[in-house]
Amino acid sequence: MTAGRPAVRALHPVISSLYIQFSALALSLDQRLDTLEQRVLHEADDQELAEITAIRHQAAVLRRTVTPGRDLAARMPLIMSLPGTTSETQLYAEDISDELQQVVAGLAAIGERCVALLALHASLASKHLAVVNRRLAAVATIFLPISFLAGFFGQNFSALIGSIEGWPAFLILGVGLSVACAGVTVFVLSRRGWN
């Protein structure tokens, strides 16, 4: 205890300056998350995952650092039992407890935002993969009947190739059937809303 000042009152400016620094760190992490959120919504890649994980780790370390101080400041009967405490001391102790509680709550909120942003990133990546798979399925669906026709007419049976000769037969059966199969398949897929 300093001359005429209770210990809690003397500690108040020190703890408040720490609170300001932790609050500034939490605010900068929050702003980084805002920027990352916009980047994830526009184009999600692995770089954002690394940054989100780093922010989450940093917020967890800061929270583990501040939590014991918050818990100690929340023990009002212990603080009030210190020598030289007055009713004014209780106000300072409550203020310190509130400030530290806000910092811990802000850091916990940042951790939760990181988890939500990681889930959003995974969801968008999954959606992108689903779109790619759907397009690949459409391409495979278009070329499956053409592959069947090529395999069927590629058989060397005299009944198939013995009576089919000349350019007109090739254009009608070879090219025409393939184009017709592809056209019908694309038409059916477009009617069903496939991209």
C-alpha positions as CSV (number, residue, x, y, z in Angstrom):
1,M,0.0,0.0,0.0
2,T,1.3,3.4,-0.9
3,A,1.1,6.4,1.4
4,G,-2.6,7.1,1.7
5,R,-3.7,5.0,-1.3
6,P,-5.0,1.4,-1.2
7,A,-3.1,-1.2,-3.2
8,V,-6.0,-1.8,-5.6
9,R,-6.3,1.9,-6.3
10,A,-2.6,2.0,-7.0
11,L,-2.8,-1.0,-9.3
12,H,-5.8,0.3,-11.2
13,P,-3.8,2.5,-13.7
14,V,-1.3,-0.3,-14.3
15,I,-4.0,-2.9,-15.0
16,S,-6.0,-0.4,-17.1
17,S,-3.0,0.2,-19.3
18,L,-2.6,-3.6,-19.8
19,Y,-6.3,-3.7,-20.6
20,I,-5.9,-1.1,-23.3
21,Q,-3.0,-3.0,-24.8
22,F,-5.0,-6.3,-24.8
23,S,-8.0,-4.5,-26.2
24,A,-6.0,-3.0,-29.0
25,L,-4.6,-6.5,-29.8
26,A,-8.1,-7.9,-29.8
27,L,-9.3,-5.1,-32.1
28,S,-6.5,-5.7,-34.5
29,L,-7.3,-9.4,-34.6
30,D,-10.9,-8.6,-35.2
31,Q,-10.1,-6.3,-38.1
32,R,-7.8,-8.9,-39.6
33,L,-10.8,-11.4,-39.4
34,D,-13.0,-8.9,-41.2
35,T,-10.6,-8.7,-44.0
36,L,-10.1,-12.4,-44.1
37,E,-13.9,-12.9,-44.2
38,Q,-14.2,-10.8,-47.3
39,R,-11.3,-12.6,-49.0
40,V,-12.8,-16.0,-48.1
41,L,-16.2,-15.0,-49.6
42,H,-14.6,-13.9,-52.8
43,E,-11.9,-16.5,-53.3
44,A,-11.1,-19.1,-50.7
45,D,-7.6,-20.8,-50.8
46,D,-5.2,-22.3,-48.4
47,Q,-3.5,-19.0,-47.5
48,E,-6.7,-17.9,-45.7
49,L,-6.8,-21.1,-43.8
50,A,-3.3,-20.5,-42.4
51,E,-4.1,-16.9,-41.4
52,I,-7.4,-17.9,-39.7
53,T,-5.6,-20.6,-37.8
54,A,-2.8,-18.2,-36.8
55,I,-5.4,-15.6,-35.5
56,R,-7.2,-18.3,-33.6
57,H,-4.0,-19.5,-32.0
58,Q,-3.0,-15.9,-31.1
59,A,-6.4,-15.2,-29.6
60,A,-6.2,-18.5,-27.5
61,V,-2.7,-17.6,-26.2
62,L,-3.9,-14.1,-25.2
63,R,-7.0,-15.5,-23.6
64,R,-5.0,-18.0,-21.6
65,T,-2.7,-15.1,-20.5
66,V,-5.5,-12.8,-19.3
67,T,-7.9,-15.4,-17.8
68,P,-6.0,-15.9,-14.6
69,G,-5.9,-12.1,-14.0
70,R,-9.6,-11.9,-14.6
71,D,-10.3,-14.8,-12.2
72,L,-8.2,-13.2,-9.5
73,A,-9.9,-9.8,-10.0
74,A,-13.3,-11.5,-9.8
75,R,-12.5,-12.7,-6.3
76,M,-14.0,-9.7,-4.5
77,P,-14.0,-11.1,-0.9
78,L,-10.3,-11.7,-1.2
79,I,-9.7,-8.2,-2.5
80,M,-11.9,-6.6,0.2
81,S,-10.0,-8.5,2.9
82,L,-6.7,-6.7,2.0
83,P,-5.6,-4.2,4.6
84,G,-6.5,-0.6,3.8
85,T,-9.5,-1.4,1.6
86,T,-12.5,0.9,1.6
87,S,-15.8,1.1,-0.3
88,E,-14.0,3.1,-2.9
89,T,-11.5,0.2,-3.3
90,Q,-14.4,-2.0,-4.3
91,L,-15.3,0.3,-7.2
92,Y,-11.7,0.1,-8.5
93,A,-11.7,-3.7,-8.1
94,E,-15.0,-4.0,-9.9
95,D,-13.7,-1.8,-12.7
96,I,-10.6,-3.9,-13.1
97,S,-12.7,-7.1,-13.1
98,D,-15.0,-5.7,-15.7
99,E,-12.2,-4.6,-18.0
100,L,-10.5,-8.0,-17.8
101,Q,-13.8,-9.7,-18.3
102,Q,-14.4,-7.7,-21.5
103,V,-10.9,-8.6,-22.9
104,V,-11.5,-12.3,-22.2
105,A,-15.0,-12.2,-23.7
106,G,-13.6,-10.4,-26.8
107,L,-10.9,-12.9,-27.3
108,A,-13.3,-15.8,-26.9
109,A,-15.6,-14.2,-29.5
110,I,-12.6,-13.9,-31.9
111,G,-11.9,-17.6,-31.4
112,E,-15.6,-18.4,-32.1
113,R,-15.5,-16.2,-35.3
114,C,-12.4,-18.1,-36.4
115,V,-14.2,-21.4,-36.0
116,A,-17.2,-20.1,-37.9
117,L,-14.9,-18.7,-40.7
118,L,-13.1,-22.1,-41.0
119,A,-16.5,-23.7,-41.4
120,L,-17.5,-21.1,-44.0
121,H,-14.2,-21.8,-45.8
122,A,-14.9,-25.5,-45.8
123,S,-18.4,-25.0,-47.0
124,L,-17.4,-22.8,-49.9
125,A,-14.6,-25.3,-50.9
126,S,-17.1,-28.1,-50.7
127,K,-19.6,-26.1,-52.9
128,H,-16.8,-25.4,-55.5
129,L,-15.9,-29.1,-55.5
130,A,-19.6,-30.1,-56.0
131,V,-19.8,-27.7,-59.0
132,V,-16.7,-29.2,-60.6
133,N,-18.0,-32.7,-60.0
134,R,-21.3,-31.8,-61.5
135,R,-19.6,-30.5,-64.7
136,L,-17.4,-33.6,-64.9
137,A,-20.5,-35.8,-64.6
138,A,-22.2,-33.8,-67.4
139,V,-19.2,-34.2,-69.7
140,A,-19.1,-38.0,-68.9
141,T,-22.8,-38.2,-69.6
142,I,-22.4,-36.5,-73.0
143,F,-19.6,-38.8,-74.1
144,L,-20.9,-42.1,-72.7
145,P,-23.4,-42.7,-75.6
146,I,-20.8,-41.6,-78.1
147,S,-18.3,-44.1,-76.6
148,F,-21.0,-46.8,-76.9
149,L,-21.6,-46.1,-80.6
150,A,-17.9,-46.0,-81.4
151,G,-17.5,-49.4,-79.6
152,F,-20.5,-50.9,-81.3
153,F,-19.5,-49.8,-84.8
154,G,-15.8,-50.6,-84.1
155,Q,-16.6,-54.3,-83.9
156,N,-15.3,-56.2,-87.0
157,F,-18.4,-58.3,-87.8
158,S,-19.1,-58.6,-91.4
159,A,-22.8,-58.0,-90.8
160,L,-21.9,-54.5,-89.5
161,I,-19.1,-53.5,-91.8
162,G,-20.0,-55.5,-94.9
163,S,-22.9,-53.4,-96.0
164,I,-21.8,-50.0,-94.8
165,E,-19.6,-48.3,-97.3
166,G,-18.8,-44.8,-98.6
167,W,-18.8,-41.3,-97.3
168,P,-22.6,-40.9,-97.0
169,A,-22.8,-43.9,-94.7
170,F,-19.9,-42.6,-92.6
171,L,-21.4,-39.1,-92.3
172,I,-24.8,-40.4,-91.4
173,L,-23.9,-43.3,-89.1
174,G,-20.5,-42.2,-87.8
175,V,-20.7,-38.4,-87.5
176,G,-24.5,-37.9,-87.5
177,L,-25.3,-40.4,-84.7
178,S,-22.5,-39.1,-82.5
179,V,-23.7,-35.5,-83.0
180,A,-27.3,-36.5,-82.4
181,C,-26.4,-38.4,-79.2
182,A,-24.4,-35.4,-77.9
183,G,-27.2,-33.0,-78.9
184,V,-30.0,-35.0,-77.2
185,T,-27.9,-35.5,-74.1
186,V,-27.0,-31.8,-73.8
187,F,-30.7,-30.9,-74.4
188,V,-31.8,-33.3,-71.6
189,L,-29.2,-32.1,-69.2
190,S,-30.0,-28.4,-69.9
191,R,-33.7,-29.1,-69.3
192,R,-32.8,-30.6,-65.9
193,G,-30.7,-27.6,-65.0
194,W,-27.2,-29.1,-65.2
195,N,-24.3,-26.8,-65.9
